[in-house]
């Protein structure tokens, strides 16, 4: 605490990311990274840029990346905004599109960064309870609001919302912006990107950190009506003219263009998830239906915090959330390589024996 | 304009960075980039990181870079904050340390991003006139304020403020934070970093974009009392957990550690500046005393805007600011390679003939 701080900083409760420990031989299944390396074409593109050109500022519009994203989705480039990770994109969304008289709405169990952005920018929110199967109740979002945001599939549950439900929610909220945070969509949920060309109040965000294996490069984007994109550009140009460095722009653009590698690695993760779910169920876990690169699972008799700690002692890291109370029995387990998933199952088998 | 925007976005006037045109054989002296490439050790460090590890999130604390900055300056690591370019660092400073009841103070002629941050975060400011020689009048900053910020040397003038004056300004403003933006300090001004260990209200920001030749990598930092740093960390952790990518962390850390290359390239720029100033004066320019990697010069008889346009037609790009009126006669010219400076002089000679 310091008298030099702006007042709200004293009350600010920052987001806590998953651990990035430097323990050798750790089976790291706690931060939803992709088990496969980035596209070789992305690495090659960065290799070509790594040199004297770094003395120059990047293109402030990240034009090459905007074009690559637009081409991938078949949308006009005016519908694309890129940023330094989808967390930065989301921060600009909260500041530029969510500061209205009414509170914004998001699920009570969801990405825990949303209430943090609200604290940062002085935005009111209402957390809307999921139903007993951890699904979003669309009808609960049909009320006055200053904006709506939810991940699809949801985090940390992995549960997807059908596209029909998303369209109903968007079409019944024409007075506010609906943001679908599709960080994990490529692992089995239906993307709402095509709907952005129909509904001017829909914004979809995605990241290269999960399905493009580039968490270490920090690139995310948003797709929506040009008027929504313009608000984000105004915020960005009033915050940092060059949020993406030269290496990130070329690497991310090349990753977006490498559709074959993307499809192949996503499929491998989904296949591993199917196998892992069966093994977890055989060990007495109930697993929520996941369309993500992680599963959310609780054991019939073992406490979530205790299991996470016991796994840690066996050098297997998974993520456990103490609150809200309803998720405390669960573990969130990232899908790893087949041998990492096998190590997890072996460790659990030893713990539960 | 859109009804979906947060209200303040309608009035927001973003910063306009210098052009980054893609014209071959351009003599580009408009955005104060370093004419020399980055340290070979920085390139080598990024080379070693470029590969499969990019699938992993970076260290959210950028610990290796914080350590390198702390070691370079001989300050505790708790006194160091790093960000995605010093523009991002400054944005967090405005939000976390400058939002108080009184307006903040900065010079009327200065880095034009400062009023933009105020617009972004709803901060009042008073622009304090420079004196007739474009120097900061310290006495004008001894009044109630919510914070003070100025570049040293100032931008776009290049004029430095002596360290004694800075200490007087800081010591007479113990109730507010004084930020010295040292983007250009390594080209001839005296750094206030050592004073941060004496005054808890002093924060110094620097960037790797100029003296470290890494504008394309987006890395900046702040040095100050741990309580000031904690405010910035809280903001950062409420905005984007991982603002620096894995390549930027290792590349910037290596650049900070390469003192010899840094000293050698800074010296070369300063020597070129001395030569360029003499040539500009011989052509009828008056040049403000510069401690930066650029000069601010006006011609005795030629208009600034016209000169900038005439140079552009000869494929030489310099920066011209239309406002405030007092700077409109001037050109801001980045110090280039000796042959680039010679091309500028040749072009001016032809224009003025």
Interface residues (C-beta under 8 A of the other chain):
Chain A: X1 X2 X3 X4 X5 X6 X7 X8 X9 X12 X13 X14 X15 X16 X17 X18 X20 X28 X31 X33 X34 X35 X36 X37 X38 X42 X43 X46 X47 X50 X51 X52 X53 X54 X55 X56 X57 X58 X59 X60 X84 X85 X87 X88 X91 X95 X96 X97 X98 X99 X100 X116 X117 X119 X120 X175 X176 X177 X200 X201 X209 X213 X214 X215 X216 X217 X218 X227 X228 X230 X231 X233 X234 X235 X237 X238 X239 X240 X241 X242 X243 X244 X245 X246 X247 X248 X251
Chain B: X1 X2 X3 X4 X5 X6 X7 X8 X9 X12 X13 X14 X15 X16 X17 X18 X20 X28 X31 X33 X34 X35 X36 X37 X38 X42 X43 X46 X47 X50 X51 X52 X53 X54 X55 X56 X57 X58 X59 X60 X84 X85 X87 X88 X91 X95 X96 X97 X98 X99 X100 X116 X117 X119 X120 X175 X176 X177 X200 X201 X209 X213 X214 X215 X216 X217 X218 X227 X228 X230 X231 X233 X234 X235 X237 X238 X239 X240 X241 X242 X243 X244 X245 X246 X247 X248 X251
